[in-house]
Amino acid sequence: MTIRQEYPRPQLIRQDWLNLNGEWDFEFDDQNIGLDEKWFKNNREFKQKINVPFAYQSKLSGINDSTFHDWVWYRRKFEIPDSMIGKQIIMHFGAVDYRAMVFINGNLVGTHEGGHTPFLFDITNYLINGTQSVVVRVEDPSIEETIPRGKQYWIEKSDGIWYTRTTGIWQTVWLEAVNKTHINKVKFTPDIDNGDIIIDVELTGDYINKALEIDITFKGDNVANDSVKIHEGFFRRSINLYNRKIFRTGFHHAGWNWTPESPNLFDVNIRVREKEQVLDEITTYFGMRKIHTENGMVYLNNKPYYQKLVLDQGYWPEGLLTAPTEQDLKRDIELSKEMGFNGCRKHQKVEDPLFLYWADKLGFLVWGECAAAPSYSEDAVARLTNEWIEIINRDYNHPCIVTWVPLNESWGVPLICNNEQQKHHSAAMYHLIHSLDTTRLVISNDGWELTKTDICAIHNYNHGHKDEFEKYNEFRNSVLTKENLLNSRPAGRRIYTKGFDHCGEPILLTEFGGIGYKVGNESGWGYTSVLSEEDYIADFERVMKAIYESNSLHGFCYTQLTDVEQEINGILTYDRTPKCNLKTIREINDMWHKNV
């Protein structure tokens, strides 16, 4: 069975690598005796097989067991390809939920905590002649409410807005061969106001007096070439693109900036060279994109930009958090754009880097969110903080990401309205993220009870049915004014928590809709419900018309792209079948242009 064999890190590509997805040995350890009995040794027989990178709760894993198993073990044998012998061997894990211990040939090489971000270990010194063995022990506390779990329910059976858990390896495992002297990290910071791309490179190994070479191309045309002698492990270069070939051939800066309508990307090749020998070579890319707020609006590349987003939870019927194929990730973006949305809010999930790659390539805005912890504790603060540092480290270079969302609807800070400690946590996350990334907007608590924030993000599902005149009237333009929006109490919550007020931030309605429509044998719920395709389209148009007529809203995020388990309020079913004519949805979404 060929499973997820694509290159998993499109932002930094090397040629010498090996995908370790596929069939692994697997075992539940419900008594938590594996460490004491040294299951990481090769003489322990694991009774089951699992298809990595799918969690055991999913159908594609081959196990399909949704019951609680808090400790699980994996094992796989592998060979080091001839092309990798003599180099440093790095083992990468895309994501393992939640705590992982990794053993190579019976030796512990490292641990990682955090279920949604990548980690790696240099395993070179643990390798032996011949066949290698990797064993992974995972701990995923099923009922622990202070770990970032997102929509994964702490009760066995899914219910309401909570879904089946994901335990263990759920993104690609792979090997990479590098020279002892190699590029460790590349960071691109675009400055469209001056036409500069600022490139930060971190190196490791014996790099002194080696040469670093950078080649930048745009649609196959050479734009810039740079070469410098390396004197230390951190290197920064600012390259002005306006003065290069791309400017002289008649382009102007707006012509090659990245937007959803024109997703222009620059290709980059970076090499570390010692005389005639190339020690390391990577290919990557960047986009010239700026996002900021001004005059109560969001600006993309210095122009007001109305964001038409769709809530995307990134679940699949057979893979849960793991897309069955790369094409499934791409297809979700294509379907969203086909419906007239220009972006998504990736809800309660740090998505696979391949999704972000296709968002970069196809032109699709992304609000990057994370899995939240339901409850507050000092440990929960540390876990969320550490995860956000790793999120930004992984995803900083993606031009598609324009906003970070560290908290949602006061999850993890349930007492924020009156609790000063939780207010400080929300504000601290806002400032922490800005201290790591000055190129994007940050929403402190999407939905309500905001602290310091760049966008006033409001959730409100109180739009009712067409025959509920009172609710319908409340949702119309006459009440979608700035004053009434800010004074509203969705779910009984204040828009800004006590001690914080609106300071001119753009106001966006970032959750609404959720019209339930049952197709086939599905059962479930929506925030409202209809019985026919005709009624579904009419209700969607009614709600969107109210949004577009508001002069106080400067964007939205509609709930939601697909059904998920017991939720049947998607525009698409769980298996991505459209519930109505998507051309009609696009025509409704395009009504906004008529109101500009």
Secondary structure, DSSP 8 states (H G I E B T S, - for coil): -----S-S-TTSB-S-EEE--EEEEEEE-TT--TTTTTTTSTT----EEEEETS-TTSGGGT----S---EEEEEEEE---GGGTTSEEEEEES-EESEEEEEETTEEEEEEE-SSS-EEEE-GGG--SS-EEEEEEEE--TT-SSS--TTB-SSSS-BTTBB----EE-S-EEEEEE-SSEEEEEEEEEETTTTEEEEEEEEESS-TT-EEEEEEEETTEEEEEEEEE--SSEEEEEEESTTSHHHHTT--GGGSSB-SSSB--EEEEEEEEETTEEEEEEEEEE----EEEETTEEEETTEE--EEEEEE---BTTTBTS-SSHHHHHHHHHHHHHTT--EEEETTS---HHHHHHHHHHT-EEEEE----SS--HHHHHHHHHHHHHHHHHHTT-TTEEEEE--BTTTT-TTTTT-HHHHHHHHHHHHHHHHH-SSSEE-SSBBSSB-S-SSEEEE--TT--TT-HHHHHHTSTTT-SHHHHHH--GGG--SB-TT----S--EEEEE-B-EEE--TT---B-SEEESSHHHHHHHHHHHHHHHHH-SS--EEEEB-SB-BTTB--SSB-TT--BSS-HHHHHHHHTHHHHH-
